Amino acid sequence: MKKLSLALASAAVLLSVSPQAEAEVNPWQQCGIGAMIFPDNGAAAAISNIIWDLGTTAVTSATVSEETCKGASVATAMYINENYEQIETDLAIGEGEHLNAMLDMLAPADRAKAVAELRRSLQIEADLPVVKKAEALYLRAIAFAS
Amino acid sequence: MLKAIRPALFAGLFICLQGFSFGAKATAEVTTPHREFAQQRLWLKLLQYNSDGVSEIKNDGFFFASTGRTDALAELNATLTAFTQQPQNICLFPARHQALVEAKLVEPFNYQHCNEFQEWLGTDSVQSITLVFADGYLKNPASFHGHLFLRIDSNNSGNGNLLDTSLNFGAVVPDDDDPVTYIAKGLFGGYQARYSAQPFYRHNLSYGEVELRNLWDYQLALTAQQAQLLAAHLWELSRTDYQYFFTSKNCAYYVARAIEVVSNNNLVDHNEWTVLPTDIVKRVHQPDQQLVHKISVKQSAQSSFQAQFHQLSQLEQTAVRALVSSPKQTPSSYEALTQAQQKRVLITLSSYYTFLERQQPDDPTPKQNKARVLRALLAFEPGNTLSVSVNSEPPHLSQPANLIRLSYRHYQQQGNAYALTLRPSFYDRLQPSAGKLPNSALSMGEVEIVAIDHKLEVEKIWLLNIEALNVSSTGLAHDGGMSWMIRTGAERRRLRASQPKLSSFVEAGIGKAYKQGHFTPYAMFQGRIHTQEINTDRHNVTLNIRAGVEFDFGQQKGYCEVQQPVSVTSSFNKQSLLTTCAASLFHTNHSDLHVMLSKQNEHVAQLGWSWYF
């Protein structure tokens, strides 16, 4: 029952975005960044790519292959996906470097208003996978920024 | 090499450049200015020449001249020709081009036309270059000595440079290499290595949030022109390959090589046997280099929440503890606080649970507790009201890795002795912890020779020694984790008996530690498998219960501890209690003075002078 309600909540978020946002590439749906590169934990994905220290880890690419998945919106999505926990914390506090970086990527006309809107609509669900929460935040964020 | 540029870009660029007039002719003539420029430091550094006059870059594509790896003038002329005949080459070597423009050997070019280069840079405006040092990490041998990489900083000051491009140097290691192959190939040049660009947020996440390492920023003191030159040179290097050596030709070496393009003096020599990240940070920070503009630190998730906790008042800390103990309730200690105090408590808790969330990704409890805290925070006005100060020491203040120590010892029964200790790497418990994990020790290849009773004896050969007191400074659950130690080699237990044998051993232990101000009490349970320590030994296993306290007052650092060894055969036989107190009385960047008193079946007092280089 709980899973069902979470799924419905997620769907509601996805359906509530503006037409402009819908027109954008959804990197989770179309580029598979959630499943292909970052299963559920951005940290784990980052580790697989970066533990060089004196240089001893395979250097792999975290970029997606399709040309359509290389734009700025996908870069924003990847950033949100990998840093969701910190962005969520910054949003709850109301400021922070991770939140600022996301706003720099989105470049909303009114940053304070965007933060207020995102705080108001922030869904803090411990049981929802990070990938899902990141996707929902991304879609809300680009909707507010557009 | 040219395949890196897409045909469309070729065509577009070529059209854009039809009207350009270059100073060099299609086939460049060897003129005096050319000869002079070809021998200048800048050109040689751009070609990555070492002091033997040979470029360290293996890729043929890095050179336009067939002899470019050893002939700087030939490469200069070939470069001028290549830029003139095929201007798209400028986008592959913008640093060379910038240097040639400054030398008035070619005309300026708008690098904004170089799409791939601009995309790689990640910014329209390179403001500065920062050398980033990640503190040492004891859970991965490759990370013991810390790590270095470079970041190309843009103008966005409020986002912690999270989106800026950082350039990391690393070996290409196949996933299926076993640990023995990995070590052997790493030590003896079995891996290829290359640079790789990533947004800085990935390093912040990996090093700071997961591995809990502080990231030290050394922003280089460069003019805008120099910053652009170095950034462009990093782009040139991003397509090159190298032979990787773990101890010498590693990240620190090649990062230093790159920076030399804008430094007045060399930072590293290709004949050095060991090059460590801390060595390079110290060299970059030397006053005569005038290379460092600003030093700052991005604290790890653990350091950050600990600093926040210690910033709180006693009442606020009590509320934090109460909320951690009973996260589903609202304790009276929290309700009694003002709104501003409550927010400070919640901010600290959010950092604490973020830290736990990273360390225990499979445990849902920290996530659930954090969700409660964040929901509570959303009820407050936006804004962070809890600023923290940093009290860690930057890595350039650390002592160098190589050690020579001379010690005088007086044994109560065996008389006077003189010891010579040699250690190529890295540090012991009595040294300052700048750039290292606090309350830890890491040494490799430590050898000690003792002159005693008119004989010279090998007293100790420690192949590896790691001790890590994983300290809790807040007392909150899971802040700290388990402390541990591992040691292997051979040594004489001279305090156990007067005629000890050189006993080979492997030892490991696990325990707990807690930090209280300047003091860190700890306790460990250790097990040791060894050969005979004295002639009468009938056992090869010794268990050891060890407890002590470390203290750190800056210049004075030390510990006192007691150990109870137990010989294990078919029964358990207690050995005599071993007590030790050791301290560093003072230290400089290159030396210190140690004292030690220790007692088991024999007493010893030691005075040692150490030189680090």
Interface residues (C-beta under 8 A of the other chain):
Chain A: N41 G42 A43 A44 A46 I47 N49 I50 I51 W52 D53 L54 G55 T56 T57 A58 V59 A62 Y79 E82 N83 E85 Q86 E88 T89 A92 I93 G94 E95 G96 E97 H98 N100 A101 D104 M105 V115 A116 R119 L122 I124 E125 A126 D127
Chain B: A134 Y137 N140 A142 S143 H145 G146 H147 F149 N156 G158 N159 G160 L162 L163 N168 F169 G170 A171 V172 V173 P174 D175 Y182 G186 Y191 A193 R194 S196 Q198 P199 Y201 R202 H203 L205 S206 E209 V210 E211 Y244 F246 N250 C251 A252 P277 I347 S350 S351 T354 E357 R358 P361 P364 K367 Q368 K370 A371 V373 L374 R375 L377 L378 F380 E381 P382 G383 N384
